[in-house]
Amino acid sequence: MSSKATVRNLLAAVLTAIFSVTLADAVFHISNIINPGVSNIYNALGTQIAPNMVTVVIFDFRAYDTLGESIILLTAGLVVLLIFGRGLLGDKR
């Protein structure tokens, strides 16, 4: 199987998954069921897990934001290494 067909199949699968989730949200109104903000489970258990309320707030809903930022930074670093490091792997100086 060629690499173009593999990429095309992967792209088709991702787009189909996005379309399916959007369709399910439109039909079943899933976005109305989801309660954004601090989770109730973590509010009940958070003070027993974390040493103080600051870490409860930071590691609850802000952890997802921090995870997203770290993924973006990791991706940016890998792209910079791929762009500026091109040709250095096989170079024998």
Protein Blocks (a to p, Z undefined) as FASTA:
>chain_A
ZZklmmmmmmmmmmmmmmmmmmmmmmnommlmpcghjdfklmmmmmmmpmbfklmmmmmm
mmmmmmmmmmmmmmmmmmmmmmmmgoklmpcZZ
